[in-house]
Amino acid sequence: MAPPRTGNGRHFLQIPGPTNVPDRVLRAMDFPTMDHRGPQFSEVGNKALEGMRSIFKTDGQVVIYPASGTGAWEAALVNTLSPGDTVLMYETGHFATLWKTLAENLGLKPEFIAGDWRHGADPQAIEDRLRKDTSAEIKAVCVVHNETSTGSVTQIPEIRAAIDAAGHDALLLVDTISSLASLDYRHDEWGVDVTVSGSQKGLMLPPGLSFNAVSEKAVAASKSAKLSKSYWSWAEMKGPNETGYFPYTPATNLLYGLVEAIDMLHEEGLDNVFVRHQRHGAATRAAVKAWGLEVLCAEPRHYSGVLTAVLMPEGVSADNFRKVTLENFNMSLGNGLSKVADRVFRIGHLGDFNDLMLMGTLCGVEMGLERAGVTHKSGGAQAALDHLAGRTKSAASQAA
Ligand SMILES: *Cc1c(COP(=O)(O)O)cnc(C)c1O
């Protein structure tokens, strides 16, 4: 079935995931499905597994699941923990809250450090809590790298340093579902034990694959972890993966696409990919400021290159603005989730994205604000253009 027609021209999919899938990746998947136990499959399997090690920046085990990111969240917990274990989690926003609920449902005891949905996780709060845990009840610290509901980034090296400063032995589990291949990330160097990710955001693929990158310490923990698992078991994956195969049917055609997407990322160079995202984030914030609106993230150090959540003026419906923008300009923007429902809209600027796509997006937002009757100043798109052209102070200092 062809997708329903949304209007003339290409639909602007500017939600922070799923993201635009490049034509090259679409074409790489447009092949007959091969025998996943046949002699040719191992080339695809090996390339996908090896390629993902290069994206996570790890020499350790990487596990690929035919599942959404939520599955990989569950996998990270059931492979490393036992029923009743305490895990320390941090309320950066909606996704951190969902991960906490998932932990509860599995029979873990999450301790949730409250946050205001406008910042990344506070390393000091984590260090203070760990220092008080003299009987080592806390088995893992779980944080979301890029909180997709708010556009706030947690600085993972600071969280690692906080755990080390407290002299605590807890595992560090990090959700990079919306940050991997968009923001700088280094699984091994940053001392992360399990990194969770998914296919449909920075990796530029359709939904359907998710990942765990696993440290040696996490593998060791998995040997005595007592939570029930079968489908998610790292141990079941390990043997077949060593020769490029999987214990059950992998998402074959998504793996063709994954290998292509990884090639594209390395052709551009990961560091260039990260700079591109930061630049688009800064240009978007310049537009928001010029409109006289407020970025939800309240801490410049935590600004996200992946998405920008924008606060609506008091009493103005963000969802009505998004509806008007979709109907008139054929563009989807992200909605506000749970605590910030109808209060914010989110502009995704990640994945397969360039300056002209960003300008189209921001012009669409500006026209949508006008059409929906949202009080704002004009000139946001121009401010973003000035930033992209290097005509502003912040752009000049970024280029330097
Ligand atoms: C999208 C997202 C998820 C959920 O992933 P699904 O693929 O929808 O299961 C979890 N965490 C973060 C940070 C996300 O952006």
The ligand as an SDF file (V2000), in Angstrom:
LIG
                    3D

 15 15  0  0  0  0  0  0  0  0999 V2000
   12.2510    7.4330   20.5340 C   0  0  0  0  0  0  0  0  0  0  0  0
   12.8230    7.2480   21.8820 C   0  0  0  0  0  0  0  0  0  0  0  0
   12.5310    6.1360   22.6720 C   0  0  0  0  0  0  0  0  0  0  0  0
   11.5130    5.0930   22.2820 C   0  0  0  0  0  0  0  0  0  0  0  0
   11.9150    4.3390   21.2090 O   0  0  0  0  0  0  0  0  0  0  0  0
   10.8520    3.4370   20.4330 P   0  0  0  0  0  0  0  0  0  0  0  0
   11.6120    3.0290   19.2020 O   0  0  0  0  0  0  0  0  0  0  0  0
    9.6680    4.3050   20.1600 O   0  0  0  0  0  0  0  0  0  0  0  0
   10.5230    2.2810   21.2960 O   0  0  0  0  0  0  0  0  0  0  0  0
   13.1730    6.0260   23.8870 C   0  0  0  0  0  0  0  0  0  0  0  0
   14.0530    6.9330   24.3160 N   0  0  0  0  0  0  0  0  0  0  0  0
   14.3460    8.0380   23.5940 C   0  0  0  0  0  0  0  0  0  0  0  0
   15.3210    9.0170   24.1280 C   0  0  0  0  0  0  0  0  0  0  0  0
   13.7350    8.2210   22.3600 C   0  0  0  0  0  0  0  0  0  0  0  0
   14.0210    9.3240   21.6440 O   0  0  0  0  0  0  0  0  0  0  0  0
  1  2  1  0
  2  3  1  0
  2 14  2  0
  3  4  1  0
  3 10  2  0
  4  5  1  0
  5  6  1  0
  6  7  2  0
  6  8  1  0
  6  9  1  0
 10 11  1  0
 11 12  2  0
 12 13  1  0
 12 14  1  0
 14 15  1  0
M  END
$$$$
